Amino acid sequence: MEGSVADIGHLAAPAIGIASSLAAGLWFGRRGLRLMPALAGVIVAALAAARIAFVFQHADNYRDHPLLLLDVTDGGFSAMAGLFTAFVAGAELTRRTAALRRPLVAASLAGMTAWVAATVAMLDFAPAQLSVPLVEVRGLDGAPVQLRTLTTRPMVINLWATWCPPCRREMPVLRDAQRQHPELAFVFVNQGESAATIGRYLAQEGLDIDNVFTDPANAVAERTASFAYPTTLFFDGGGKLFMRHVGELNKTSLEERLAMLRKAGR
């Protein structure tokens, strides 16, 4: 269940936007306006444009894996491109029906406002001023470590489990990022499993990863209000939570968030 929730968690913002737009369209429909066909066209056009714009912004990451173009579960949409396309498509679809123009603009604005607001809210969906938790974790050799003492650099903490399919799929991406970004500290805190289970999984998958720890009591998840796996927490150099991502990260979505974290650090 947790893995399934995590898979769709980062699609919540577009879903909220679409739902808000459709709700506005239904409200206008109760007033006798046949708005839904035009609104559906605007939504489809806006989503397509938002996805295409995002892919072009990160073309290097998609060039070698073209099938990822269709993988919208990476949360890759450009809200600004979607907003612009919504207005253009709306103007064209209502060119001959002026009475629908204002309601369509209102419904589109409702959807885009909700989308942007939800996106901003989920960047830091956590208790106010959350810091790296003062929790003792253990290395795979059993040595205790205070999580907060690991580094003074910006830190990326990944909460994961071997039984979680999206956790397993994103692990090579996180491993590569750990190698490519030595200016950041990547910490992998397994939730609820033994060192032996974790060690077997890493060996079977051929994953050479540093900073892998056990947290048998799920203390880190509890202290950070992380209710689904995988959850990745991005902390700035002062140890304050900058961003939270629930669900699988691919190369593009991870690099985008790392760039934001580095920019915030400057």
C-alpha positions in Angstrom: 0.0 0.0 0.0 2.7 2.5 0.9 4.5 1.9 -2.3 1.3 2.5 -4.3 0.6 5.7 -2.6 4.1 6.9 -3.1 4.0 6.2 -6.8 1.2 8.7 -7.3 2.0 11.2 -4.6 3.9 13.6 -6.8 1.1 13.7 -9.3 -1.2 15.2 -6.7 -0.6 18.8 -7.8 -1.7 18.2 -11.5 -4.6 16.1 -10.2 -5.8 18.9 -7.9 -5.5 21.4 -10.7 -7.6 19.2 -13.1 -10.2 18.5 -10.4 -10.5 22.2 -9.6 -11.0 23.1 -13.2 -13.6 20.4 -13.8 -15.4 21.5 -10.6 -15.6 25.0 -11.9 -16.8 23.7 -15.3 -19.6 21.7 -13.6 -20.7 24.7 -11.7 -21.0 26.7 -14.9 -22.8 23.8 -16.4 -25.5 24.0 -13.8 -26.1 27.5 -15.0 -26.9 26.2 -18.5 -23.6 26.6 -20.2 -22.2 23.7 -22.2 -18.6 24.3 -21.1 -17.3 20.8 -20.5 -16.3 19.9 -24.1 -14.2 23.0 -24.5 -12.8 22.7 -21.0 -11.7 19.1 -21.7 -9.9 20.3 -24.9 -8.1 23.0 -22.9 -7.0 20.5 -20.2 -5.7 18.0 -22.7 -3.8 20.7 -24.6 -2.4 22.3 -21.4 -1.2 18.9 -20.1 0.5 18.0 -23.4 2.2 21.4 -23.7 3.3 21.3 -20.0 4.9 17.8 -20.5 6.6 18.7 -23.8 8.1 21.9 -22.4 9.5 20.0 -19.4 11.0 17.3 -21.7 12.7 20.0 -23.8 14.1 21.7 -20.7 15.7 18.4 -19.7 16.4 16.9 -23.2 19.8 15.5 -22.2 18.2 13.2 -19.6 15.7 11.8 -22.0 17.8 11.5 -25.2 19.2 8.1 -24.2 15.9 6.8 -22.8 13.2 8.0 -25.1 10.5 5.8 -23.5 10.8 8.0 -20.4 9.0 10.7 -22.4 5.8 8.9 -21.7 6.5 8.3 -18.0 4.5 11.2 -16.5 5.0 9.6 -13.0 8.2 11.6 -12.8 6.0 14.6 -12.1 7.6 16.4 -15.1 5.3 19.3 -16.2 6.0 23.0 -16.8 3.2 24.9 -15.2 3.9 28.1 -17.1 3.8 26.3 -20.5 0.5 24.7 -19.5 -1.0 28.1 -18.4 0.0 29.8 -21.7 -1.4 26.9 -23.8 -4.6 26.9 -21.8 -5.3 30.5 -22.7 -4.4 30.0 -26.4 -6.5 26.8 -26.7 -9.3 28.5 -24.8 -9.3 31.5 -27.1 -9.4 29.2 -30.2 -12.1 26.9 -28.9 -14.4 29.8 -28.0 -13.7 31.9 -31.1 -17.2 31.3 -32.4 -18.9 31.1 -29.0 -18.2 34.3 -27.2 -20.6 33.4 -24.3 -18.3 30.6 -23.2 -15.1 32.7 -23.2 -15.2 34.1 -19.7 -16.4 30.9 -18.0 -13.7 29.0 -19.8 -11.1 31.5 -18.7 -12.4 31.3 -15.1 -12.4 27.5 -15.0 -8.9 27.4 -16.5 -7.6 29.9 -14.0 -9.1 27.9 -11.2 -7.3 24.8 -12.3 -3.9 26.5 -12.9 -4.1 28.4 -9.6 -4.8 25.2 -7.7 -2.0 23.4 -9.6 0.6 26.0 -8.8 -0.6 26.4 -5.1 -0.5 22.6 -4.6 3.0 22.4 -6.1 4.3 25.1 -3.8 2.7 23.6 -0.8 4.2 20.2 -1.4 7.8 21.5 -1.8 7.9 21.9 2.0 5.0 19.7 3.2 6.4 19.2 6.7 6.3 20.6 10.2 7.5 24.2 10.3 11.3 24.6 10.8 11.9 20.8 10.6 15.6 20.0 11.1 17.6 16.8 10.5 16.1 14.7 13.3 18.2 13.9 16.4 17.9 10.1 15.8 20.4 7.3 16.3 20.7 5.1 13.3 23.1 2.2 12.7 25.5 1.3 10.0 25.4 -2.1 8.4 28.2 -3.1 10.7 26.0 -2.2 13.7 27.9 0.9 14.7 25.6 3.6 16.1 25.5 7.0 14.4 23.6 10.2 15.3 22.0 11.2 12.0 22.4 14.9 12.7 26.2 14.6 13.1 26.8 13.1 9.6 27.6 16.3 7.8 27.4 20.1 7.7 26.8 20.0 3.9 23.4 20.0 2.3 22.0 16.6 2.9 19.6 14.3 0.9 18.0 11.6 3.1 16.3 8.8 1.3 13.8 6.7 3.4 13.4 3.3 1.7 12.8 -0.4 2.1 13.8 -3.5 0.1 10.2 -4.6 -0.3 9.2 -1.3 -1.9 9.3 -1.5 -5.8 9.6 2.3 -6.4 12.4 2.4 -3.8 14.3 -0.3 -5.7 13.8 1.3 -9.1 15.1 4.7 -8.0 18.2 3.4 -6.1 20.6 3.3 -9.1 19.6 6.9 -9.8 20.4 8.0 -6.3 23.6 6.0 -6.3 24.8 7.8 -9.5 23.8 11.1 -8.0 25.9 10.3 -4.9 28.9 9.8 -7.1 28.3 12.8 -9.3 27.6 15.3 -6.5 30.3 15.1 -3.8 29.3 18.6 -2.6 26.1 17.0 -1.3 25.7 14.3 1.4 23.4 11.4 0.4 22.2 9.3 3.3 20.1 6.1 2.8 18.1 5.2 5.9 16.3 1.9 5.5 13.0 1.7 7.5 12.3 -1.4 9.6 14.6 -4.0 8.1 17.7 -5.8 9.4 21.3 -5.1 8.3 21.4 -8.7 6.9 18.4 -8.1 4.7 19.7 -4.8 3.4 23.2 -6.3 2.8 21.8 -9.2 0.7 19.7 -6.8 -1.4 22.6 -4.5 -2.1 24.9 -7.4 -3.0 22.3 -9.0 -5.3 21.7 -5.7 -7.1 25.4 -4.9 -7.3 24.8 -1.5 -5.6 27.9 0.1 -4.2 26.4 2.9 -2.0 27.8 4.9 0.9 26.0 6.0 4.0 23.5 3.2 4.2 21.9 2.9 7.7 19.3 0.8 9.5 16.4 2.3 11.4 14.5 -0.7 12.8 12.0 1.4 14.7 11.2 3.7 11.8 12.2 6.6 14.0 13.3 8.9 11.2 10.0 8.4 9.3 8.1 9.2 12.5 10.1 12.3 13.4 9.8 13.7 9.8 6.1 12.8 9.3 7.0 10.6 6.3 4.1 8.2 5.8 5.0 6.5 2.5 8.1 5.1 0.9 10.2 6.1 -0.8 10.4 9.6 0.7 13.4 11.8 -0.1 14.1 14.7 2.2 16.3 17.6 1.1 18.0 19.6 3.9 20.1 22.8 3.4 23.5 23.3 4.8 22.0 24.5 8.1 20.2 21.3 8.6 16.7 22.7 7.8 14.2 20.9 5.6 14.1 22.6 2.2 12.0 20.2 0.2 10.2 16.8 0.5 9.5 14.4 -2.4 7.2 11.4 -1.9 7.5 8.7 -4.5 10.0 7.5 -7.1 12.6 9.9 -8.4 14.1 9.5 -11.9 17.3 11.2 -13.1 15.5 14.3 -14.4 13.3 14.9 -11.4 16.2 14.3 -9.0 18.6 16.6 -10.8 15.9 19.4 -10.9 15.5 19.2 -7.1 19.3 19.0 -6.5 19.7 22.2 -8.6 17.1 23.9 -6.4 18.9 22.7 -3.3 22.3 24.0 -4.5 20.7 27.3 -5.5 19.1 27.7 -2.1 22.5 27.0 -0.5 24.1 29.9 -2.3 
